[in-house]
Amino acid sequence: MMNWDKLRQKLAEALPGAEAQLQMAPIGRRVLPPPDAEFRKSAVLIPLLQQEGKTTIVLTRRAEYPGVHSGQISFPGGKFEHGEADPIQVAKREAEEEIGLPVGRVEVLGMMSELYIPVSKMLVYPVLAKITKPNRWLADPREVNEVLEVPIEFFQNPRNIISYTIKHSENLVEVPAFDWQPIPIWGATAMMISELLEIIRLIDYEGQT
């Protein structure tokens, strides 16, 4: 079972950051914006659910729309709205709007490393949280096709990492991905999961020494 106190403590220390994120990144991918780049801010909630002695990561499959992230697997989240400055507030609000996760069921553990998404010029602040599952997920059909609960053991198994072909501009590009079916998990979502896995690995390692 997840040791929540140690996880919270680890998040307050120096994070693995880019080194861990880049393990699931396409070649040449940046993790922070270029100098003087214009970007918008957003926040995502990385919800961890403990049930039947196992830890599960809650994700969403985005709705289909004419945009670069259409249909992809992601975390609930979105842009800072006017007057918002706290990523935790943004992540909680977006999770409630997108999947019907009440704020009162979210216990924030801490922040992970921010991550730049070049294609959308977005700097994302990941908020890690332990959650209590609502009676049912209420996905906003304008943004979410499906709410997914994926056991963390799936991501920890190296056999579930594949090379996945995507179309970038007019080119086909091979990227690392988690082989979730029917849609592999890649890009920023996979990079954030990679950092989470490294944090958990460090906790386990320290517990053995």
C-alpha positions in Angstrom: 0.0 0.0 0.0 1.0 3.6 -0.6 2.7 5.3 2.3 1.0 8.7 2.1 3.1 10.4 4.8 6.3 9.5 3.1 4.9 10.6 -0.3 3.9 13.9 1.1 7.4 14.3 2.7 9.1 13.4 -0.5 7.2 16.0 -2.5 8.4 18.7 -0.1 12.0 17.7 -0.9 14.0 18.2 -4.2 12.0 16.5 -7.0 13.4 14.2 -9.7 12.1 16.8 -12.2 13.4 16.8 -15.8 15.6 13.7 -15.5 12.5 11.6 -14.6 10.1 13.3 -17.0 12.5 12.9 -20.0 12.4 9.1 -19.5 9.0 9.1 -21.2 9.6 12.1 -23.6 10.1 12.2 -27.3 13.7 13.0 -28.4 14.4 16.7 -28.2 11.5 17.5 -26.0 11.8 20.5 -23.7 10.5 20.4 -20.1 10.5 24.1 -19.5 9.7 27.0 -21.9 12.4 28.6 -24.0 13.7 31.9 -22.7 11.3 34.8 -23.5 8.7 32.4 -24.8 5.1 33.4 -24.4 3.0 30.7 -22.6 -0.2 30.2 -20.7 -0.5 28.5 -17.3 -2.6 25.5 -16.5 -2.8 23.0 -13.7 -3.8 19.3 -13.6 -4.8 17.1 -10.7 -3.1 13.7 -10.5 -5.6 11.8 -8.4 -4.5 8.7 -6.5 -7.2 6.4 -5.3 -6.6 3.6 -2.7 -9.0 0.8 -3.0 -8.8 -2.9 -2.0 -5.2 -2.4 -0.9 -4.1 -1.1 -4.3 -3.3 2.4 -5.6 -4.9 3.6 -8.8 -4.3 6.6 -10.9 -7.4 8.4 -12.2 -7.1 9.7 -15.8 -9.5 10.9 -18.5 -9.9 10.2 -22.1 -10.5 13.6 -23.7 -13.5 14.3 -25.9 -13.0 14.4 -29.7 -12.6 18.0 -30.9 -10.7 19.9 -33.5 -7.5 20.4 -31.5 -4.1 19.0 -30.9 -5.0 17.0 -27.7 -8.3 15.5 -29.1 -9.0 12.0 -27.8 -5.8 11.7 -25.8 -5.4 10.3 -22.3 -4.8 13.1 -19.8 -5.3 14.2 -16.2 -8.3 16.5 -15.3 -7.2 20.1 -15.5 -7.2 23.3 -17.5 -6.1 26.9 -17.8 -5.9 29.5 -15.1 -8.9 31.7 -15.3 -8.9 35.4 -14.7 -7.9 36.2 -11.2 -6.6 32.7 -10.4 -3.0 32.3 -9.2 -3.0 29.1 -7.1 -2.4 25.9 -9.2 -4.0 23.9 -6.4 -7.2 25.9 -6.6 -7.2 25.5 -10.4 -6.6 21.8 -10.4 -9.4 21.2 -7.8 -11.9 23.3 -9.7 -11.1 21.7 -13.0 -11.4 18.2 -11.6 -14.8 19.0 -10.2 -15.9 20.5 -13.5 -14.5 17.7 -15.7 -15.2 14.5 -13.7 -17.4 15.5 -10.8 -14.8 15.0 -8.1 -15.9 17.2 -5.2 -13.3 19.4 -3.7 -14.0 17.9 -0.2 -12.8 14.5 -1.5 -9.4 15.8 -2.5 -6.5 15.7 -0.1 -3.5 17.5 -1.7 -0.2 15.8 -1.1 2.0 18.4 -2.8 3.3 19.7 -6.2 5.3 17.9 -8.7 7.6 19.5 -11.3 6.0 21.9 -13.8 6.1 20.8 -17.4 6.0 22.8 -20.7 3.8 21.6 -23.5 5.3 23.1 -26.7 2.4 22.3 -29.1 -0.1 24.3 -27.0 2.4 26.7 -25.4 1.2 25.7 -22.0 3.2 25.5 -18.7 1.5 22.9 -16.6 1.6 22.6 -12.8 0.8 19.0 -11.6 -0.9 18.7 -8.2 -0.7 15.3 -6.6 -3.6 14.3 -4.4 -5.1 11.4 -2.5 -8.8 11.2 -3.3 -11.9 9.6 -2.0 -13.9 8.2 -4.9 -17.4 9.7 -5.4 -20.4 7.5 -5.8 -20.0 7.8 -9.5 -17.9 9.9 -11.9 -19.8 12.7 -13.6 -17.8 13.4 -16.8 -18.5 16.6 -18.6 -19.2 15.3 -22.2 -17.8 18.5 -23.7 -14.4 17.7 -22.4 -14.3 14.1 -21.3 -15.3 10.9 -23.0 -14.4 8.5 -20.2 -12.9 8.4 -16.7 -10.2 5.8 -16.3 -8.8 4.1 -13.2 -5.4 2.5 -14.0 -3.5 0.5 -11.3 -0.2 2.1 -10.6 1.4 -1.4 -11.1 0.6 -1.1 -14.8 2.9 1.8 -15.1 5.6 0.2 -13.0 5.9 -2.7 -15.3 8.6 -2.0 -17.9 6.9 -4.4 -20.3 4.1 -1.9 -20.7 6.3 0.7 -22.2 6.3 0.8 -26.0 7.4 2.9 -29.0 4.3 4.6 -30.3 4.0 6.4 -33.7 2.3 9.8 -33.8 1.8 12.4 -36.5 3.7 15.6 -35.7 3.1 18.4 -38.3 3.6 16.4 -41.5 6.0 13.8 -40.0 5.6 10.5 -38.3 7.4 10.4 -35.0 8.2 7.6 -32.6 7.5 8.4 -28.9 7.7 6.3 -25.7 4.3 5.4 -24.4 2.5 3.3 -21.8 0.7 0.5 -23.7 -2.8 1.2 -22.4 -5.6 -0.1 -24.7 -7.2 1.0 -26.8 -5.2 4.3 -26.6 -1.6 4.5 -25.4 -0.6 7.1 -22.8 2.1 9.3 -24.1 3.3 12.9 -24.1 3.0 15.2 -21.1 0.7 12.7 -19.2 3.3 9.9 -19.5 6.1 12.4 -18.5 4.3 13.4 -15.3 3.6 9.7 -14.5 7.3 9.0 -15.0 8.2 11.5 -12.4 5.6 10.1 -10.0 7.0 6.6 -10.5 10.5 7.8 -9.7 9.3 9.5 -6.5 7.7 6.2 -5.4 10.9 4.3 -6.4 13.0 6.6 -4.2 10.6 6.1 -1.3 10.8 2.3 -1.7 14.6 2.4 -2.0 15.0 4.5 1.1 12.7 2.1 3.0 15.1 -0.7 2.1 18.3 1.0 3.2 
